[in-house]
Structures are given as structure tokens and as C-alpha cells.
Amino acid sequence: MTAAPVAVAGVGGPGLAAGQALVAAMAADPAGTVSPSMYETARLVSDAPWLPGHAGRLRYLVAAQRADGAWGAPGAYGLVPTLSAVEALLRSVPGVGRAERGETAHLPPSVLDRGVGALRRLLAADEPVPDMPGVDLIVPALLDRIDALLCPAGGAEPSRWAHALPLPMPHGMTRHRSEAVGRLLAAGGPVPEKLLHAFEVLDERTRVRLPVRPVSGAVGASPAATAAWLGDPSRPDVDRAALGYLTNAVGPGGGPVPCTTPIAVFERSWVLSSLARVGAAVDVPGRMVADLAAAVGPAGAATSPGLPTDADTTAVTLFALARLGRPVAPDSLLGYDTGARFCTWQGEDGASVTTNAHVLEALGWHARHQPGRPYADVARRVAGWLIDGQLPDGRWTDRWHASPYYATSAVAAALAEYAPEAAAAALDRAVDWVRDTQRADGSWGLWDGTPEETAYAVQVLLGTGRPPRPGVGAAVRRAVAFLDDRDDVTGHAAPLWHDKDLYHPVLIVRAAVLTARHLARLSGHIGH
């Protein structure tokens, strides 16, 4: 039986059709829509050349190389994808790697000449490596594999790129974490669930002995981790569900893959909460709402089957369900309370302001609508921690997104709704920072102006509920003109979200742009 649609109450107008299109797109693709990853695709080139589409993935890596020889985003963000691409391409060169497929023999040597040179520059740069999941395991593992390929043991002749050795660890990074994990696994210790997402970089001799089983065909919700766990696909006892997962991940054309798939809970909760936060009216199928509610267990919700539950996904899912008229008690969130703030998961290194902003929204909603429950005091404490974490120039930054505009938008939205008096000065500083960092073309962006970051900036300018600050109206009009010129968000996508590699969650970003337009329309900066 199909459940009846649930309406997100609010104002309709021209954005209603776009909002309904987002809901329809989520319903049509249960896996979610996310950009391919250079890092993850290169891991399949290296570890799973038998998987359909190998030659296409190899061409994808070659075509994606930047003019400076690196791969991925600018600066230190390029280190992990460049390491992964160089190792994969080295393994595809006859006489260096195994080169199982004949088409790899036609790899132009200049690609690796430039790639190895770029890698040496990235490793020598005086710039910290970004805080990304698994980075302190990925970097040393891939460095060791490249070293072994360039200068093989057993007296084999070094490759033409051996002059690049030794490859150093990057600025500020040690092997402490990778060595500790190696000792834990070698001793037969339990495998922390969050490590499974980077299973592909665990020691090959150790990982074959680990008691790991796929969940819904996947190890750690990762194509690379699943391929590494699967190993030889010709074995009689090969796991058919894992093979099916990988086949689905590369798609009918055997193309590049994302770091995480599926992302249904993450995608649906972020899209629906974004629309509800600004009162954009859409009808949501009851089945979609029921599936979100079912994703919340005693320990909360996870982004994908096989990943650990986390406070961020839990909080956004709870907030979306509450705004959809299907509230679920937020007690599962309380297990992430450290006493001062909320951790994304137990044992987290560092802290996330956006996780805590989303926690404030979830607890704040329930404190407002269920005043007898003990959520209000916790929400006030989280709000205070967020206010104290604002940087002197008025922005916030976060470990789950490269851009400060995402973090500032998330925190400003939560504080404006659930701590407006305490946060009044902080909200004004945030608006001033956003206004003052607009680019000449009307956009905002960390590296270049993007529709995504421009949408977050507009949300800050128009979403605080504070008296208008000087220059905000003109800034919003310039921003709307920029968004109008780039109506196809996908065509101007820049991966900014943190996973093992930067990624672009397509529908979540479309929802962000839609909500910014909706706020601009309500404020009179776009015609109705």
C-alpha cells in the first residue's frame, strides 16, 4: 500500500514546480545523485581492472588531469586524488604495474611525468592537508604503494620515475594513526566500523583475515572498499551481492564512481529540511517520509547502510521529519552529547559546527513543541558553543565542507530560529562578512564563484530575521543576477563536500539554490 503524500507547508509560487521536481528526482533514484570521485575511481582502476568499464575509467583519469599535472581541487585538496590517480596509472603501465588489459599500454608517458611532478610539489608544499575522512590512513598507504611501484623489491629495475623517491609525508602529517591501526588489526582487534569506508587502504596482508561482511552488498558504502574486500571475482565462492553492488555503482556504461553510494537518507533529509526551513511548499510521498522515519534507530541514523550512525545525519533527519509532520523523539541524539557540544560520532577527532547547528535545530524544534522534555537546556548550551566558535571576521568554518559559506549558512539558520536574542550580534557579524566578501560578478566562493556558495550567502543575508544591514538589498540583487546567468547548477558544479575526496551532492545543492531563490522572492528581490 502506498502512503498518502505529506505536504511541507509554506508559500508556493514559481519555485513549487522546482521543489516537486526535486522530490520526484529523489523518488526516481533511491541511490541518490552524487558526483564521481577522482580518488574512488582511481582505486577501481588500480584494484578492480576486471570491472566493466575499466578502459573508460582510465580515460576519465587521463582527461581529468589538470594543466599543472595534478588532479582534483586546488591546493592541498588535490593531494589525495593526485596520489590515487598516480598510483592507479603506474599500475597500468607495462613493466611497472600489472597492466592486465591491453588498452593500458597506450597510456601517454607524459601523463605520469606531469603527475609525478605535481605529486612531489604537493607533498613539499607548506600547507596542511585538509581534514577529510580517512586521510591519515589514505596518504601513507598510497605513498608506500607508489614507492613499491617506482622502486620494486627483489632487484627489479627501477622505473623511469624512480628519481622522484623518496616521497615524503606531507606537511604536518605523521604515520601515527596508520601505524596504530596496523597494530590493532595485526593483533586481531575489532575493526572500528568507520574504518570500513577506507578498507581499500588497509594493509593487504591483514585485511584478508578481518571478519568483515558487506551490508546490502557493500563494505563501508564504498565502491573502492567493496572492490578491495571482494578481491578475485573469479573465485567460486565470490560474493554475488558485492558484485551486484559494484555493477550498479559503475552503471550501465561502466563509468566513474562516487566515494559513497547509496546516499538516500542523507540526500532526502538535507533536501527536505532545506525546503521546509524556508517554507517552500512541496508534497512529499508518504513512503519517503516513512522510510526516513525507519532510518532512525536507537543510536540515530546513518548516511548509508554499512556506515556508522552519526549525529549530523540523525539531527537533519529528525528535523526534516518534524517539519514534515512526522516527529520522532530526538533521544537518539543525546548519546552524542560530550557535555560541551555534540560529536559527529564517538571518538571523533575535532569538532563540527554544522553538526552542532543541525543538532540545535532538531532539539530546538522539540523543545518548542514539547516543552516538558529536557531539550531546551541542551539546545541553549549548543547555541552558546556555536556563538563562541564564530571567527573574528564573522564566519564559521567546518570539517564537512570546504567552503565557509556552507558552515556560516548552517549556523546562522539554526541560531536565527532557536537562539535569536543570544545570537543577535553574531548574526549581524555573519551578515556583514557575507556582504563584504561578494565577488564583482555577484557570486561568492572559496576558489571561484559558484551557484552553491552564492545560495548559502543569500540564505545568510535574508534568513537571520534581523533588521536589514546596509548594502544587503543590492548584494542580493547582484546574486540573483548571477544565479539567473547560471541556471543549470549541474553545469557549474564544484565539488566542495568532504568525503575521502571532495564531492558534489547534486540534488542537495539544487535545493540550496532553490531555497535562496525562494527567500529572494519573499523579500521582493525576485518578481512573483
Buried (B, 14 or more C-beta within 10 A) or exposed (E): EEEEBBEBEBBBBEBBEBBBBBBEBBEEBEBBBBBBBBBBBBBBBBBBBBBBBBBBBBEBBBEBBBEBBBBBBEBBBBBBBBBBBBBBBBBBBEEBBEBEEEEBEEBEEEBBEBBBBBBBBBBEBEBEBBBBBBBBBBBBBBBBBBBEBBBBEEEEEEBBBBEBBEBEBBBEBEBEBBEEBBEBBEEEEEBBBBBBBBBBBBBEEBBEEBEBEBBEBBBBBBBBBBBBBBBEBEEEEEBEBBBEBBBBBBEEEBBBBBBBBBBBBBBBBBBBBBBBBBBBBBBBBBBBBBBBBEBBEEBBBBBBBBBBBBBBBBBBBBBBBBBBEBBBEBBBBBBBBEEEBBBBBBEBEEBBBBBBBBBBBBBBBBBBEBEEEEBBEBBBBBBBBBBEBBBEEBBBBBBBBBBBBBBBBBBBBBBBBBBBEBBBEBBBBBBBBBBEBBBEBBBBBBBEBBBBBBBBBBBBBBBBEBEEBEBBBEBBBBBBEBBEEBEEBEEBBBBBBBBBBBBBBBBBBBBBBBBBBBBBBBBEBBEE
